[in-house]
Amino acid sequence: MKPQYVGILLNSSAYLGIPEGSTGTESISCYEEAAADLGLIPCFFRITDIALDTCTVLAWTPARSGYVQTIVPLPKVIHNRSILQRPTHKKIIEHLITSGIYVFNAHNRYGKDLVHRMLAEQPETLALLPHTAPARLGSIALMLKKHRDVIVKPCSGSVGLGIMRLQRGRQHDRFTYSTSSPSAAAWRSAPTRHGRLPALLRRRISRQPFLVQERIPLVKYGGNPYDIRITVQRGAQGTWEVTGMFARTTPQGTFVSNIAQGGIPLPIEGVLRDSFPAIPACQLVERLEHFGLRIAAALSRHMPYAADFGIDAGLASDGRLFFIECNGRDQRYGFRKAGMDQVWKDTYRKPMAFAAYLLQKQAWPEDE
């Protein structure tokens, strides 16, 4: 029997680092270990390595001495871990899909505004959304007057870059922003006059689309607010499953929890027990799992070929749950930083198990 290859589509930076084992946040060995347990052979390549005319690809494959570059038949299943922005690259993906190749997570970059609209259209998720509007001078002023604490964030930003906060005070407002990225040391906070939005904010929202959103009154741990990253993936049965979750506390002087901005990942159970001592942590974890599955199911109705979500949930001090945002290309390394190595490995095992499902069924799951 010919070997069953599974393709892992990478960005150039990770791909070029394979020979030296320098692949950033991607663990090539975790893919290899998970694939081997399932009788699969992972092959790693870029979109530019695909030869559509011969239906082959130049890829790195496992060997006794590490990895070797070889030409292999184009895999029937491909797990996309790259960010494809060029129209020509997107056309290649569409060609593969129409040719009968299963490319899961084919599209993994969606604007925050689009994701919000997807969830707002569905009754089961509408109630989970904080008050949100396109960021205009008028809408920001109205939101600040109503909620007294708002977040202004770019629709296409990631890892907390470009995000700003406005707080209404008695004498003046307070504007918190970052002057560079991605350093938590670059955060600044300054008073600003009522009725006059800061020049930096006005300049930023004039250059690209932003959202303005009520700030969720997040519960605190150790005196710092935290949110929760929930990893939801398709696995061996083709259905959505919660692989794991962890809390992320915000560092002093900031209001963002992204690990790249200094956020600290922590195992969730201990944090929940500290925050809600009267409620069993297992009950709260169950609520969070149900929350993550609802979001994933709702988004997958609009996002074809989705199989991997990193969902950020806000837990308010009164126990209410809110959707913050969703990452279609979950970085996963937060689990390892939180000391949750087995869950970290599971985030690689699930996609390989889903690849095995697609190879066996030769059909996309019918759960939408």
C-alpha positions as CSV (number, residue, x, y, z in Angstrom):
1,M,0.0,0.0,0.0
2,K,1.3,3.5,-0.9
3,P,2.0,5.7,2.1
4,Q,-0.8,8.0,3.2
5,Y,0.6,11.5,3.0
6,V,-1.0,14.4,4.9
7,G,0.0,17.8,3.8
8,I,0.9,20.6,6.2
9,L,0.9,23.9,4.4
10,L,3.3,26.4,6.1
11,N,4.5,30.0,5.8
12,S,8.0,30.4,4.4
13,S,9.5,31.3,7.8
14,A,8.5,28.0,9.4
15,Y,9.2,26.0,6.2
16,L,12.7,27.3,5.8
17,G,13.5,26.6,9.4
18,I,12.7,22.8,9.2
19,P,16.3,21.6,8.5
20,E,17.7,23.4,11.6
21,G,14.6,22.7,13.8
22,S,13.9,26.5,14.0
23,T,10.2,26.7,13.1
24,G,9.0,29.3,15.6
25,T,5.8,28.4,17.3
26,E,5.1,25.4,15.0
27,S,6.1,22.0,16.4
28,I,7.0,19.8,13.5
29,S,7.8,16.9,15.8
30,C,4.3,17.1,17.3
31,Y,2.8,16.7,13.8
32,E,5.2,13.8,13.0
33,E,4.4,12.0,16.3
34,A,0.7,12.4,15.9
35,A,0.7,11.4,12.3
36,A,2.8,8.3,13.0
37,D,0.4,7.0,15.6
38,L,-2.3,7.2,12.9
39,G,-0.3,5.5,10.2
40,L,0.1,8.8,8.3
41,I,3.2,10.5,6.9
42,P,3.3,14.3,7.3
43,C,4.8,16.4,4.5
44,F,5.5,20.0,4.9
45,F,5.5,22.6,2.1
46,R,4.6,26.1,1.0
47,I,1.9,27.1,-1.5
48,T,4.7,27.9,-4.0
49,D,6.0,24.3,-3.9
50,I,2.8,22.9,-5.4
51,A,3.0,21.8,-9.1
52,L,-0.6,21.7,-10.3
53,D,0.4,20.4,-13.8
54,T,1.9,17.2,-12.3
55,C,-0.2,17.0,-9.1
56,T,3.0,16.8,-7.1
57,V,4.6,18.9,-4.4
58,L,8.2,19.4,-3.2
59,A,8.0,18.8,0.5
60,W,10.0,18.1,3.6
61,T,9.3,14.5,4.8
62,P,10.5,12.6,7.9
63,A,13.7,10.5,7.5
64,R,16.0,8.7,9.8
65,S,18.4,11.6,9.8
66,G,15.8,14.3,10.2
67,Y,13.9,15.6,7.2
68,V,14.6,15.4,3.5
69,Q,13.2,17.3,0.6
70,T,11.4,15.1,-1.9
71,I,8.8,15.3,-4.6
72,V,5.6,13.4,-3.5
73,P,2.1,13.1,-4.9
74,L,-0.1,16.0,-3.9
75,P,-1.8,14.8,-0.6
76,K,-5.5,14.2,-0.7
77,V,-5.8,16.0,2.6
78,I,-4.0,19.3,3.5
79,H,-4.0,21.1,6.8
80,N,-3.4,24.8,6.2
81,R,-1.2,26.6,8.7
82,S,-0.2,29.4,6.4
83,I,-1.6,32.9,5.9
84,L,-2.5,33.2,2.3
85,Q,-3.0,36.8,1.2
86,R,-2.1,36.9,-2.5
87,P,-5.0,36.4,-4.9
88,T,-2.9,33.9,-6.9
89,H,-2.3,31.8,-3.8
90,K,-6.0,31.8,-2.9
91,K,-6.8,30.7,-6.4
92,I,-4.5,27.7,-6.0
93,I,-6.4,26.7,-2.9
94,E,-9.7,27.0,-4.6
95,H,-8.4,24.9,-7.5
96,L,-7.3,22.2,-5.1
97,I,-10.7,22.1,-3.4
98,T,-12.6,22.0,-6.7
99,S,-10.2,19.1,-7.7
100,G,-11.4,17.0,-4.8
101,I,-8.6,17.7,-2.4
102,Y,-9.6,18.4,1.2
103,V,-7.9,21.6,2.4
104,F,-9.1,22.3,6.0
105,N,-8.7,25.7,7.4
106,A,-8.4,26.8,3.8
107,H,-9.5,30.3,4.8
108,N,-8.2,31.2,8.3
109,R,-8.1,35.1,8.3
110,Y,-11.5,36.8,8.8
111,G,-11.9,40.4,10.0
112,K,-13.2,41.0,13.5
113,D,-16.1,43.0,12.0
114,L,-17.1,40.1,9.7
115,V,-16.9,37.6,12.5
116,H,-19.1,39.8,14.7
117,R,-21.7,40.1,11.9
118,M,-21.7,36.3,11.5
119,L,-22.4,35.7,15.2
120,A,-24.9,38.6,15.4
121,E,-27.0,37.0,12.7
122,Q,-27.7,33.9,14.8
123,P,-29.9,34.1,17.9
124,E,-27.9,31.5,19.8
125,T,-24.8,33.6,19.7
126,L,-26.2,37.2,19.5
127,A,-26.6,37.3,23.3
128,L,-22.9,36.4,23.8
129,L,-21.7,39.5,22.0
130,P,-20.6,42.7,23.8
131,H,-22.1,45.9,22.3
132,T,-20.0,46.6,19.2
133,A,-20.1,49.1,16.3
134,P,-17.9,50.3,13.5
135,A,-15.5,52.9,15.0
136,R,-16.5,56.4,13.8
137,L,-16.0,59.6,15.7
138,G,-19.7,59.7,16.5
139,S,-20.1,56.0,17.4
140,I,-17.1,56.1,19.7
141,A,-18.5,59.2,21.5
142,L,-21.9,57.5,21.9
143,M,-20.4,54.2,23.1
144,L,-18.2,56.0,25.6
145,K,-21.1,58.0,27.0
146,K,-23.2,54.8,27.4
147,H,-20.7,52.3,28.7
148,R,-18.0,54.7,30.1
149,D,-15.3,52.2,29.2
150,V,-14.7,51.1,25.6
151,I,-12.1,49.3,23.5
152,V,-11.2,50.4,20.0
153,K,-9.5,47.7,18.0
154,P,-8.5,47.2,14.3
155,C,-10.6,44.8,12.3
156,S,-7.6,43.0,10.9
157,G,-5.2,43.3,13.8
158,S,-3.7,40.4,15.8
159,V,-1.9,39.7,19.0
160,G,-3.3,42.9,20.5
161,L,-1.6,45.3,18.1
162,G,-3.2,48.7,17.6
163,I,-5.8,48.2,20.2
164,M,-6.8,51.3,22.4
165,R,-9.0,52.0,25.4
166,L,-11.0,55.0,26.5
167,Q,-12.5,55.4,30.0
168,R,-14.9,58.1,31.0
169,G,-14.0,60.0,34.2
170,R,-15.6,62.8,36.1
171,Q,-13.1,65.5,35.1
172,H,-11.6,64.0,32.0
173,D,-11.4,60.8,29.9
174,R,-8.4,58.5,30.0
175,F,-6.8,57.2,26.8
176,T,-4.6,54.1,26.9
177,Y,-2.6,53.0,23.9
178,S,0.6,51.4,22.7
179,T,3.3,53.4,21.0
180,S,5.1,50.3,19.5
181,S,4.6,46.6,19.1
182,P,4.6,44.1,20.6
183,S,6.1,45.4,23.8
184,A,4.1,45.8,26.9
185,A,6.6,48.4,28.0
186,A,5.4,50.7,25.2
187,W,1.9,51.2,26.7
188,R,1.0,54.7,27.7
189,S,-2.0,56.2,29.5
190,A,-2.9,59.9,29.4
191,P,-5.9,62.1,30.3
192,T,-7.9,63.6,27.5
193,R,-10.6,66.2,27.4
194,H,-14.3,65.3,27.5
195,G,-15.8,65.5,24.0
196,R,-12.5,65.5,22.2
197,L,-11.1,62.2,21.0
198,P,-7.3,61.9,21.0
199,A,-5.4,62.8,17.8
200,L,-3.7,59.3,17.7
201,L,-7.1,57.6,17.9
202,R,-8.6,59.8,15.2
203,R,-5.6,59.2,13.0
204,R,-5.6,55.5,13.4
205,I,-9.3,55.0,12.6
206,S,-9.0,57.2,9.5
207,R,-6.4,54.8,8.1
208,Q,-8.1,51.4,8.4
209,P,-11.3,49.9,9.7
210,F,-11.7,49.7,13.5
211,L,-14.4,48.5,15.9
212,V,-15.5,50.2,19.1
213,Q,-16.7,47.8,21.8
214,E,-17.9,48.0,25.3
215,R,-15.2,46.8,27.6
216,I,-16.3,43.6,29.4
217,P,-15.9,43.9,33.3
218,L,-13.5,40.9,33.4
219,V,-13.1,38.9,36.6
220,K,-9.7,39.2,38.2
221,Y,-7.0,36.8,39.3
222,G,-4.2,38.1,41.5
223,G,-5.5,41.6,41.1
224,N,-5.3,41.5,37.2
225,P,-8.2,40.9,34.8
226,Y,-8.0,37.8,32.7
227,D,-9.8,36.2,29.7
228,I,-9.9,32.6,28.5
229,R,-8.5,31.0,25.3
230,I,-10.6,28.0,24.3
231,T,-9.2,25.8,21.6
232,V,-11.9,24.0,19.6
233,Q,-11.0,21.6,16.8
234,R,-12.4,18.9,14.7
235,G,-11.0,15.5,15.6
236,A,-11.3,11.8,14.8
237,Q,-15.1,11.8,14.5
238,G,-15.2,15.0,12.3
239,T,-17.1,16.9,14.9
240,W,-16.2,19.9,17.0
241,E,-14.4,19.1,20.2
242,V,-12.8,21.3,22.9
243,T,-9.2,20.3,23.1
244,G,-8.4,22.5,26.1
245,M,-8.4,26.0,27.5
246,F,-6.3,28.3,29.6
247,A,-6.6,31.7,31.4
248,R,-4.5,34.7,30.3
249,T,-4.0,37.5,32.8
250,T,-3.2,41.0,31.7
251,P,0.1,42.5,32.8
252,Q,0.2,45.6,34.9
253,G,-0.3,48.8,33.0
254,T,-2.1,47.2,30.1
255,F,-5.6,45.9,29.3
256,V,-4.7,43.2,26.8
257,S,-4.0,39.6,27.6
258,N,-2.2,38.5,24.4
259,I,0.9,36.4,25.3
260,A,2.8,38.4,22.7
261,Q,2.0,41.5,24.7
262,G,3.1,40.1,28.0
263,G,-0.1,38.2,29.0
264,I,0.6,35.3,31.3
265,P,-1.1,31.9,30.5
266,L,-2.3,29.8,33.4
267,P,-4.1,26.5,33.9
268,I,-7.8,27.3,34.0
269,E,-9.0,25.2,37.0
270,G,-7.0,27.0,39.7
271,V,-7.8,30.4,38.4
272,L,-11.5,29.6,38.3
273,R,-11.4,28.2,41.9
274,D,-9.8,31.4,43.1
275,S,-12.3,33.7,41.2
276,F,-15.5,31.8,42.1
277,P,-14.8,29.8,45.3
278,A,-18.5,29.0,45.7
279,I,-18.9,27.3,42.3
280,P,-17.1,24.0,41.4
281,A,-14.5,24.7,38.8
282,C,-15.7,21.7,36.8
283,Q,-19.1,23.4,36.4
284,L,-17.5,26.5,35.0
285,V,-15.2,24.6,32.7
286,E,-18.3,22.8,31.4
287,R,-20.0,26.1,30.7
288,L,-16.9,27.4,28.9
289,E,-16.8,24.2,26.8
290,H,-20.4,24.6,25.8
291,F,-19.7,28.3,25.0
292,G,-16.8,27.4,22.7
293,L,-18.7,24.7,20.9
294,R,-21.6,27.1,20.3
295,I,-19.3,29.7,18.8
296,A,-17.5,27.1,16.6
297,A,-20.7,25.7,15.3
298,A,-22.1,29.1,14.5
299,L,-19.0,30.3,12.7
300,S,-18.5,27.1,10.7
301,R,-21.9,27.8,9.1
302,H,-20.3,30.8,7.5
303,M,-16.7,29.6,7.2
304,P,-16.3,26.7,4.8
305,Y,-13.6,24.1,5.6
306,A,-13.0,25.4,9.1
307,A,-11.6,22.9,11.6
308,D,-9.6,24.8,14.1
309,F,-10.5,27.8,16.3
310,G,-8.8,29.7,19.1
311,I,-11.8,31.4,20.8
312,D,-11.3,34.2,23.4
313,A,-14.0,34.3,26.0
314,G,-14.5,37.1,28.6
315,L,-15.9,36.0,31.9
316,A,-17.4,38.8,33.9
317,S,-17.3,39.1,37.6
318,D,-21.0,38.2,37.8
319,G,-20.5,35.0,35.8
320,R,-21.7,36.2,32.4
321,L,-19.8,34.9,29.4
322,F,-18.9,37.1,26.4
323,F,-17.3,36.4,23.0
324,I,-14.2,38.6,22.5
325,E,-12.7,37.3,19.3
326,C,-11.7,34.3,17.4
327,N,-8.4,33.1,15.7
328,G,-8.7,30.8,12.8
329,R,-5.0,30.0,13.1
330,D,-4.6,29.2,16.8
331,Q,-0.9,29.6,17.9
332,R,-1.3,26.8,20.5
333,Y,1.9,27.6,22.3
334,G,0.0,29.1,25.2
335,F,-0.7,25.6,26.5
336,R,3.0,24.9,26.7
337,K,3.7,28.1,28.4
338,A,1.0,27.3,30.9
339,G,2.7,24.0,31.6
340,M,0.0,22.0,29.9
341,D,2.3,20.0,27.6
342,Q,-0.2,17.1,27.0
343,V,-2.9,19.5,25.9
344,W,-0.4,21.3,23.7
345,K,0.4,18.0,22.0
346,D,-3.3,17.3,21.6
347,T,-3.7,20.5,19.6
348,Y,-1.5,18.8,17.0
349,R,-3.0,15.4,17.4
350,K,-6.6,16.6,16.7
351,P,-5.8,18.0,13.2
352,M,-4.0,14.7,12.2
353,A,-7.0,12.7,13.5
354,F,-9.3,14.9,11.4
355,A,-7.1,14.3,8.4
356,A,-7.4,10.5,9.0
357,Y,-11.2,11.0,9.1
358,L,-11.2,12.8,5.8
359,L,-9.0,10.2,4.2
360,Q,-11.4,7.5,5.3
361,K,-14.7,9.1,4.7
362,Q,-13.8,11.1,1.6
363,A,-16.5,13.6,2.6
364,W,-16.7,16.7,4.7
365,P,-18.6,16.3,8.0
366,E,-22.4,16.9,7.8
367,D,-22.8,18.8,11.0
368,E,-23.5,22.3,9.7
